[in-house]
Amino acid sequence: MPNYKNPNFFNQRPDDTNFDLIYKPGQATPFSGIYRCTSCGFEVVSTQGHPLPPTEICPNHSRGWKCDHGAVRWQLVAAAIHLKANA
């Protein structure tokens, strides 16, 4: 679960269905933010347009991550908000 210090920097979006969608490894990242593996909970940061991590099984996430669950699927848990500067 992402940690944070100041809740003023986060907006809760209970009706935003983008947080309910599940993505496959290597699929283009739809929104910049933090994605969580639905099998084991490992989290990654991915930038919009770049591929989500391509690993197909949880033990390949990271050498330090102890997990032997199944297929990797990614779910958005925290989206970055990109604001345009006022001209």
N, C-alpha and C positions, 0 to 999 in steps of 0.2 A: 504494500500500500504506500503511495507517495506520502512523504512527510512534508510538513510545512510549518512555518512559524507564525506568519501573519495571515489570518483568514480574510483580510481585506483584499488580498490579491487573487481570491478565488470566487467564482460564481457557481452556485449550485444550479443545475439545469435538469430537474427531474423529468421533464417532458421531452427532452432532446433524444430522439431515437438513434442518433449517430453513435451514442454510447452503448447501444444494444447490439450493434453489428459485429460480426466475427469475420476476421480476415485470415487468409492462408499465408504461410511463410513465402517471402519473395514478392508478394503482391505489392503494388504501389501504395504507399502510405497516403490515405485520403486527407488526413489532418495532422499537422505537426503536433506532437505531444508525447505522452507516456502511454505505452501499450503494455498490457499484462498478458502473460500466457494463461489461457483458460484451463490448462491441464495442471500446472504446478505453481503459478503465481509469480514466476520470474518476470521482472519488468525491464523494459528498454525504452530509450528515447528514439523517436524516428521523425524525420522531417518530411513534410508533404512532398509527394512526387518521387521520393527515394524509396527503394524497396524495403519492406519490413525484413527483419533478419531471416535468412534463408534456411536456418536449421529446421529439420523435420521432426526431431525427437528431443525431448526435454533435456536429457543428459548432455547434449551438445551446446546448451546455452552458454555456459561458462565453466571453466575448470573448477572454480570454487563453489559452484552450485550443485548441491547434493540432491539429486532427484532421479527417479527412474519411471516417471509417468509416461504416457503415450504421446499421441500426435499433438504437435504444436498448433495452436490457433491463437491469434492476437485479438485483443479487445481494447479499445480506447478507454482509458481511465481518467486522463487529464489532458485537455486540449489547450494548446497555446493560442493566445489571441494576438493577432497581428494588427496593430492600429496604424492607420495612415497619419502621418504628421500633418498638422494644419498648415495650409499654405498662407 
